[in-house]
Amino acid sequence: MNLYKIVKYIALVIGVVGLILWGRVLMAGDDAIETSADVQASVVTPFLIVAYVVIALIVLLVLFFVLKGLFTGNIKKTLISIGVFILVIIVAYLFSDGTETIMKDGGVLTASESRWIGTGLVTFYILAIGAILLMALSGVRKLIK
């Protein structure tokens, strides 16, 4: 039995279990879940456990296949790509600024947190612009050929 069939059957079992648990949540109703801790523990907790198991499986499979591809492929290109990504983050950090902000709920967003949020946004913008430019360049190359 190959890996595809195994993963397909595991996904089917997890899907059926999730569907059954979802049905239990629907049958319990919103009011019962919100008011009773016993109903919440017996109905919602198993649903969350299945979700955590699925997330853990996905993370483990992604790590496995990333490491497998890293060591079987061209490690030089991978390290260069990681280096460029880190460089983009550094540039974004340098261009972002942080100001302390009082939030609506009364909490305080520190200057450091604000700067890291700005870094994430600037990183996204740089990567998005780069992707758009590369797609346009690829299209122009295809038109030229």
N, C-alpha and C positions, 0 to 999 in steps of 0.2 A: 504494500500500500504506500503510495507516494505521499509527500507532505501536503499536497493540495487537498487530497481526500480527507486526511486527518483534520486539517484546519477547517474544512467545510463541515465535517460532522461536529466538531467542537463549537463552531459558530451556530449550527442548528440547535444544539443542546442549550447553549447560552441564550439563544433567541427564544426558545420555548419556555425556559425558566423565567426569563424576563417578562414574557407575555403573561404567564401565570401570575407572577408577582404584581404586574401592572393591573391585571384584572382584580386582584385582591384589594389594591389601593382604590380602584374605582368603586368596588362594592362597599367598601368601608365608608366612603363619602368624606367630603371636606370637613364637615362639622365634627364628625367623630374623631378624625385625625388631629384636628386642632385642639380639641378639648380634653382628650383622654391620652395620658402618657402611655398607658398599657396598649391601647390600639396603635399608637404611634410606634411603639417598640416592636409590636408583633407584625405590623404591616409595612412600615416604611423602612425599618432597619434591614431586613433581608434584601429589599430592593437596592438599598445603598451598598450592601456588601457585594452584590453581583456587579454593580457599577464599578466598585473599587477593584474587584478581581479582573474585570475586563480592561480597565485602565492599566493595571499592573502587567497583564499579559501583553498589551500593546506596547508598553514601554520596553519590556524585556525583548520582545521580538524586534522592535526597531533598533535597540542597542546591539542585538546579536547580528542583524543583517548589516548594520553600519560598520561594525568592527570587522565582519567577514569581508565586506566590500573594500574596506580600508586596507586590509592586509593582502588581498588578492589583486587589487588594482594598482594604479600608479600613485604611490604614496607622496611623491614629489608634488604632483598637481593638487592633491588634497591638502597638503600643508600650505601650499601657496594660496589656495582658496580660503583656508582658515585665517591665514595671515592678512589677506585683503579684507576679510570680514571684520577682523579685530581692528584694522586700520580705519575702516569706515566708522566703527563705533567710537574710536578715539577722536576722529575728526568731528563726529556728531556731538561728542561730549564737550569738545572745545568750543563749538558754535552755540551750544545751548546755555541758557542762564537759569539760575534758580532764585526764586523770591519766596519768602515765607508768606503763606496764604492762610487766612482763616476760612474754614469751610462752612457750609450751611448748617451742618449738625453741631457746630461749635468746636470741632477738632481743628488741629493746626497741621497744615502741610509744611514740613520743614523745607528749607532752601535746598538741601541735598536731595530730598525726595522729588522736589519740583524739577531740579536739574536732571535727574535720571529719567523722569517722565519726558522731559524735553528731548533728552538724548534718544529715547526710544522713538519718538515722533520724527526727529530729524534723520535717524537711521532708516526708518521706513521710507521717508521721502527720497533719500539718496538711493536706496535700493530700488524703489519704484521707478524713479527717473532713469536709472541705469538699465533696468529691464525694458522699459519702453524704448530707450535709445537702441538697445541691442536688437529688439524686434524690428524696429524701423530699418536698422542697418542690414539685417538679414533679408528683409523684404526688398531693399534696394539692390542688394547683391543678386537676389533671384531675378529681379527685373533686368539687370544688366546681362546676366547669362542667358 
